Amino acid sequence: MQGQTVIIDYKNSRVQLAVKLKISGNQLLFFIHGLGCAKENFDGVWTNRNLKDYSIMVPDLPGFGDSPGLADFSYDLEDHAGICKSLLDCYPQHTVHVIGHSMGGAVGLILGERIPGRLASFSNVEGNLIGHDCTVSRNKASVSFEEFEKRQLPGMILATAMSAEPGRRLWSVLLKKADTKGLYYSSRSLVTWSGSGVLLEKFRNISCKKVYIHGDNNSSMPVLRRLEGIPVHSISKSGHFPMNDNPEEFYKYISDFIKD
């Protein structure tokens, strides 16, 4: 694995992305992190022997992790997906398996429509599909930017730092690295997309092999009752961040799903 900075052209702008990358075969696992998260959420993939023969790419989206925010960037999910496509276009020979967590699941659905000939599978890890999925994002988006920056974000960082779940504690650390405007405007876009009903329809219609993955602490989520006919898999001893709460079981399942 190599951590590197990749420069891509997107809508007449040069975009700098922090990326962890390993090239090892023509099947590429492409991980998309959630709101306020970063590539570190998927660090468990680098030591998983079940996935050692795959190429792996984990970027920080603009304004998150080590990728700087952009003054003229919308932070709409469509533009996040456009950035991901531009990054994948640098490796056109690879078949792509998308693994998207939370907001990254929503971004991955939009991305999937743009790479239909290359998309082999889609793993939706508690990705936003309906309005109920974005309670935290709605709280962020419902106040002014000033209120969010001064009160709401510091409170969220403090609350998640005290969580019993490892994934939420890591989220607290990564929230501090996020560009505040990127976090705020991505939240607003996520709320709009989730409430539209479009994301659930996209998930139903995506033509590749697919699965919805959730932590077993969240087995009562309303969205689970709306996934008729779509495979659903629970990861034990985990909440919203199964790849951090129980990485061994999570990556074992990802490996089995992709190879099946």
N, C-alpha and C positions, 0 to 999 in steps of 0.2 A: 504494500500500500504506500502511495506517495501523496502527501498533502501538497497542493499546488494552487497557484492563482491562474485562472483562465480568463482571457479577454475575449468577449464575443461582441458582435455587432447586432444591435436590436433596435429597430425603428430609428435608424440614423444616429444611434448613440452607442458609444463604447461602454460595455458593462463589464465590471470586474467581479468575478465570482471566486470564492474560496471553495475548493473541491478536494475531496479525498477520492483517489482513483487507483484501481488495479486492473490491468488488462491481462486476461488469462482465458482465452477462448472466445468464441463468437457469440455467446449468449451473455447479455449484460443485465445485471440487476441494478435497477435505477431507483434509489430511495429518495422520497420527498418528505421532508420534515413538516411538522405542524406549526401553528401560530406561536410565535415567540420561542420556537425551538431552533435546533441547528443540527449539523451533521453529527455532533457528538451523541445525539440520541440513538444513533445506529452503530456505535463503536463496537458492539458485540459481534457484528458480522465479520470483522477482520480476523478474529481468532476462531471462527467456527469452521471446523474441518469439513463439515458436510457441504460447504459452499466454496471450497478452495479452488475448484476448477472453473468457476465462473468469473467473468469480468464484473467489476463492481464500481459503481459511481455514486457518490453521495455529495451533492452540492449544498452550500448555504444559499438560500434564496436572497435576492437583494434586500438589504436592510436587516438581515438576521445573521447570527453567528459572526463570522469573520468577513462576510461580504458587506461592503459599505452601502449605505442608503444612497438613493439617487434623487436629486432635486426635481427632475422632470418625469418621474416614474409614477404611474397611477396607483400601483399596488393592488389593482384589480386582479382577481384570480385568473382572468384571461391573459393578462400580461405576465403573471408568474408562469403560467403554462407556456406562453410564447418563449420566455427565457429558457425554460427546460427543453423545449423543442430545438432551439438554436444550439443549446449545449449538446444534445443528442445528435444533431446534424454533423457535429465534428467527428462522429464515429458511425458513419452510415452503413458499415458492413455488419453491424451487430443486430441480432434479434434482441428485443427489449422485454424484460419483466419489470413492471412497475409495482413498487410497494410504497403506498402513500399513507401517512399517518395523520389523522385529524384533518386540519386544513389541507395537508398534503394529499389526502385522499380526494378532496374536491378538485385540487389542482390536477391530480393525476387523471381524473375522469375527462377533464377538458383536453389535457395533453393526449390522452388515448385516442380521441377522435382525430387528432392531427397526425398520428403515426399509425394508421390502421394496418398497413402492410407489414409493419415491423413488430407490432404488439403481440406477444405470446401469452402473457398472463397479467392479471391485475389483482393485487392483494390490497384490499381496503381495510386498513387498520383503524377501526373506530372513526372512519372518515365522515365528514359532514355530509348528510343526505337530506335531512328535513330540518325545519326551523327549530325543533326541540333539541337538536344536536348542538346548538351554539348558544347555550345559556351564558357562559362566560363571555363569549364574543359580543353578545347582545348588550351585556352590561357595559362593556368597553365602548361600544359604538353609540350607546344611548346618551352619552354626556358629551360636553364640549371637549376639544382637544386639551384645553388648559386644565379642565377638571380631571381628565384622564391622566395627564402628565403629573399633576401635583398631588393628587389624592388616590385615585383608583389604582394606578400601576404600583406605587409603593406598597399599598395595602395587599395587593395580590402577591407581590414578591415575598412579603413577610409571611403571609398565610401559607403559601406553598412551601416555604423553607421549613415549616414545622410539621409538614405532612408525614404520616407513617409510611407512605409509598415512595420508594427510591426514585421513580420516574418524576413525581411531582417535585421532589427536592431538587433534582437536576433541572427541571423547568425553572425553578426559582433562580438558579444560577444563570441560566441562558437568557432569561428575561432581562437581566441586567445588561447583557451585551447587545440586545436588539435596538435598532434605530427606533426612537419613540414614534416618529411620524409613520414609519413603515408598519409598526405594530398597530397603530390606531387605524390607519386607512385600510390595511389588510383585514382588520376586524370588521369594518363597515362593509367591505365587499363580501366577506364571508357570510355575514348576516343576510345580506340581500340575496345572494345565491342560494343559501340554505332554505330561506323562506319561500323561494319561487317554485319549488317542486321540480325544478329542472334537473337537479343533481340526482335525485332518486330515479328519474326517468332515464338519465344517461347511464346509470349503473345497471338498470334493467336491460338496456339495449346494447351495451358494449358487447362486441361479438367474440371476444377472446375468453379463455378460461378465467374464472373469477371466483373470489371468495370474500366474505366479510368476516374479519377477525376482531374479537373483543376480549377484554379482560373479564374474568368470571365475576369480579366484584360488580360489574355493570350488566349483569344478565337480565335486568328488568328494564333496560332502555326501551322506550316506545318504538324506536326504529326497527327493532328486531321483529316486531309483529307485522312489519310491512315488507319483509324480504322473502315473501313466498316464492319458492322455486329457486332461490339463490343459496348456494352452500354457505353455512355459517359455522365458525369454529371458535371455541372458547379457550383462552389460555389461563391455566390455573394460577392462583396466588398472585393475581395482578389486577390493576385498575385500568385507567385510560392509557397508560404507557406500558403495555405488555412487553415490549422489546427491552425495557429497562427493569421492570419489576421481576420478570422471569425470562431472561434472555436465552437460556439454554433450551427451554421448551419452545419459545417463540421461533428461534432460528431453525430448530429441528423441524417444526411444522412447515416453515417456509420452504425448506429443502424438500420435504416430502411432497408438498403441493406442486412445486415447480417440476419435479422429476416424475410425478405420477402421469 
